[in-house]
Amino acid sequence: MIIIGELINSTRKAIADAIKAGDRATIQKIAKDQAEAGAHYIDVNAGSFQDREIEYLTWLVEAVQEVVELPCCLDSPKPAAIEAALKVHKGIPMVNSISLEKERREKLLPVVIGKDLKVVALCMSDSGMPRTAEDRIRIADELIHLLLDHQVKLENIYVDPLVQPVATDQTFGREFLKSVEQIMSRFPAIHTICGLSNVSFGLPLRKFLNRTFMAMAIAKGLDTAILDPLDKPMMACVLAAEALAGRDKYCMNFIKSYRGGKLEV
């Protein structure tokens, strides 16, 4: 499972305050904590500062990569911000995200073409948010072929079928899981990704629901998630689900983590 640490996001007050203050130490500690907890990418988001997003996103990338040897997930719909961040980024980043929305697609596509990077393909179109697995798969199919036509490798595409709150429609969880399974079976070598916590919005015991949904999604083939790697029970759930789904040879990752005292349930 590819883990993208979600904590350096300007929608969180502590992060917004650190960005405004130029508090490198706070940002770097959170980056290091996430790396040590098992993250493979560090998400960086400065979208709350629309007037200074380009400056701040670049600053975040530099601050993070000063202290961790991990790539960043550049989390912005603004092409100019992505372009600026790419210029200072070390290694192969992930860009989050392109969609079928006409304006977003046309502006961001030239930014990713011809570059060595990973790209999140968000199942959103000008028709709005998808409701069914069929809606998601139709959008995913168009996005995948669009990216392939522009020489983006299949293994560099991370399809986000879009998690929505089950409190607003009890079918949303089921339809997301169906779409993950079908996308992964139709396109060998592709990845699926999600921001998991939306599923529990508006409900009690959110962390419990998120962990349960994560296990269900892994069973369907989900292989990448944007989450809090400092949530130890969630990380334990990921390891257990991968072992049970046959994605951990001889359960060695699970055993190693147990012996290292890293499993907390």
C-alpha positions in Angstrom: 0.0 0.0 0.0 1.3 3.4 -1.0 0.7 5.9 1.8 0.5 9.6 1.2 0.8 11.6 4.4 -2.0 14.1 4.5 -1.1 16.4 7.4 0.7 19.3 5.7 -2.5 20.9 4.5 -3.3 24.6 4.9 -6.9 23.8 5.7 -5.6 22.7 9.1 -5.2 25.8 11.3 -1.9 24.8 12.8 -0.4 24.3 9.3 -1.9 27.6 8.0 -0.4 29.4 11.0 3.0 27.8 10.4 3.0 28.7 6.7 2.1 32.3 7.4 4.8 32.6 10.0 7.4 30.9 7.9 7.8 28.3 10.7 9.9 25.8 8.9 10.6 23.8 12.1 6.9 22.9 12.6 6.4 21.9 9.0 9.6 19.8 9.0 8.7 18.0 12.2 5.3 16.9 10.8 7.1 15.8 7.6 9.6 13.7 9.5 7.0 12.2 11.8 4.9 11.1 8.8 8.0 9.7 7.0 9.0 7.7 10.2 5.4 6.4 10.5 5.6 4.8 7.0 4.5 7.5 4.5 5.8 7.1 0.9 4.8 10.6 -0.2 4.3 13.8 1.8 1.2 15.7 0.6 1.7 19.5 0.5 -1.2 21.8 0.1 -1.3 25.6 0.3 -4.7 26.1 -1.3 -6.1 28.2 1.5 -3.8 31.1 0.4 -5.1 31.6 -3.1 -3.2 34.9 -3.6 0.1 33.4 -2.4 -0.4 29.7 -3.2 2.4 29.6 -5.7 4.9 31.0 -3.3 3.8 28.9 -0.3 3.5 25.6 -2.2 7.1 26.1 -3.4 8.2 26.9 0.1 6.5 23.8 1.5 8.2 21.5 -1.0 11.6 23.0 -0.2 11.0 22.8 3.6 9.8 19.2 3.5 12.6 17.9 1.2 15.3 19.5 3.3 14.6 16.9 6.0 13.0 13.8 4.4 14.1 11.9 1.3 10.6 11.4 0.1 8.8 12.8 -2.9 5.9 15.2 -2.4 2.3 14.9 -3.6 1.7 18.4 -5.0 -1.9 19.1 -4.0 -3.4 21.9 -6.1 -5.8 22.5 -9.0 -3.8 25.6 -10.0 -1.4 24.8 -12.9 0.9 27.8 -12.1 1.4 26.5 -8.5 2.1 23.0 -9.8 4.6 24.3 -12.3 6.5 26.4 -9.7 6.6 23.4 -7.3 7.9 21.1 -10.0 10.9 23.4 -10.5 12.2 22.9 -7.0 11.0 19.4 -6.3 13.7 16.6 -6.1 12.8 13.2 -7.4 9.6 12.0 -9.0 6.5 13.8 -7.6 2.8 13.1 -7.7 0.4 15.8 -9.0 -3.0 15.9 -7.5 -5.0 16.2 -9.6 -6.4 16.3 -13.2 -10.1 15.7 -13.9 -12.5 15.7 -16.9 -13.7 19.2 -15.9 -12.9 21.2 -19.1 -11.1 24.2 -17.6 -9.1 22.1 -15.2 -8.2 19.5 -17.8 -7.1 22.0 -20.5 -4.9 24.0 -18.1 -3.3 21.1 -16.2 -2.7 18.7 -19.1 0.2 20.7 -20.6 1.9 20.8 -17.2 2.1 17.0 -16.9 2.8 16.1 -20.5 6.4 15.0 -21.1 7.4 15.0 -17.4 8.5 12.1 -15.2 5.8 12.2 -12.6 2.8 10.5 -11.1 -0.6 12.0 -11.8 -3.9 11.6 -9.9 -6.9 11.3 -12.2 -9.9 12.5 -10.3 -13.3 11.1 -11.4 -15.0 14.4 -11.7 -16.5 16.0 -14.9 -18.5 19.1 -15.8 -21.6 17.1 -15.0 -20.7 17.1 -11.4 -19.8 14.4 -8.9 -20.4 10.8 -9.9 -23.0 8.9 -8.1 -22.7 5.3 -9.4 -19.8 3.0 -10.2 -20.8 3.3 -13.8 -20.4 7.1 -13.7 -17.0 6.7 -12.1 -15.8 4.1 -14.6 -16.9 6.1 -17.6 -15.0 9.2 -16.4 -12.0 7.0 -15.4 -11.9 5.4 -18.8 -11.9 8.8 -20.6 -9.2 10.2 -18.3 -7.0 7.2 -18.6 -7.1 7.2 -22.4 -6.6 11.0 -22.5 -3.4 10.6 -20.4 -2.2 7.6 -22.3 -2.7 9.5 -25.6 -0.4 12.1 -24.2 2.3 9.6 -23.3 1.6 9.3 -19.6 2.5 5.7 -18.6 -0.3 3.6 -17.3 1.7 2.8 -14.1 2.0 6.5 -13.4 -1.8 7.0 -13.3 -3.6 7.0 -10.0 -7.3 7.0 -10.5 -9.3 8.6 -7.7 -12.9 7.3 -8.0 -14.0 9.9 -5.4 -15.2 8.9 -1.9 -18.4 10.6 -0.8 -20.2 10.6 2.5 -22.4 7.6 3.1 -24.5 9.8 5.5 -25.9 11.6 2.5 -26.5 8.5 0.4 -26.0 4.9 1.7 -25.0 3.7 -1.8 -21.9 5.8 -2.0 -19.6 3.4 -0.2 -20.7 0.4 -2.2 -20.5 2.3 -5.5 -16.9 3.5 -4.7 -15.8 -0.1 -3.9 -17.4 -1.5 -7.1 -15.5 1.1 -9.1 -12.2 0.4 -7.5 -12.5 -3.3 -8.3 -13.5 -2.8 -11.9 -10.9 -0.2 -12.6 -8.1 -2.4 -11.2 -9.3 -5.4 -13.2 -9.7 -3.5 -16.5 -6.4 -1.7 -16.4 -3.5 -3.9 -15.2 -0.6 -1.9 -13.8 -2.8 1.1 -12.9 -3.3 2.4 -9.4 -6.4 3.6 -7.5 -6.2 6.2 -4.8 -8.6 8.0 -2.4 -8.9 10.5 0.3 -10.6 8.1 2.7 -12.0 10.2 5.4 -14.8 11.7 3.3 -16.8 8.5 3.7 -17.6 9.1 7.4 -18.4 12.8 7.2 -21.3 13.7 9.4 -21.2 10.4 11.4 -20.0 9.4 14.9 -17.0 7.1 15.4 -15.4 8.4 12.2 -12.0 6.8 12.7 -13.6 3.4 13.3 -15.7 3.8 10.1 -12.6 5.0 8.1 -10.6 2.0 9.2 -13.4 -0.4 8.3 -13.8 1.2 4.9 -10.1 1.0 4.3 -10.0 -2.7 4.9 -13.0 -3.1 2.5 -11.3 -1.0 -0.2 -8.0 -2.9 0.1 -9.9 -6.1 -0.4 -11.2 -4.6 -3.7 -7.7 -3.7 -4.9 -7.1 -0.1 -3.6 -3.4 0.3 -3.4 -2.9 4.0 -2.5 -4.5 6.2 0.1 -4.2 9.8 1.4 -4.4 9.5 5.1 -2.9 10.3 8.5 0.1 7.9 9.0 0.3 8.9 12.6 -3.0 7.2 13.2 -1.5 3.9 14.4 -4.7 1.8 14.5 -5.3 2.9 10.8 -1.8 1.8 9.8 -2.3 -1.5 11.6 -5.6 -1.9 9.8 -3.8 -1.4 6.5 -1.1 -4.0 7.3 -3.8 -6.5 8.4 -6.0 -6.0 5.4 -3.1 -6.4 3.0 -2.0 -9.6 4.7 -5.6 -11.0 4.6 -6.0 -9.9 1.0 -3.0 -11.8 -0.1 -0.9 -8.7 -0.8 1.8 -9.4 1.9 4.0 -12.4 0.9 4.1 -14.8 3.9 2.7 -11.9 5.9 6.2 -10.6 6.4 5.3 -6.9 6.6 2.7 -7.7 9.2 5.1 -9.9 11.2 7.9 -7.4 11.0 5.7 -4.5 12.2 4.4 -6.6 15.0 7.9 -7.5 16.1 9.0 -3.9 15.9 6.1 -2.9 18.2 4.5 -0.8 15.5 1.0 -2.4 15.5 -1.5 -0.6 17.7 -5.1 -1.6 17.6 
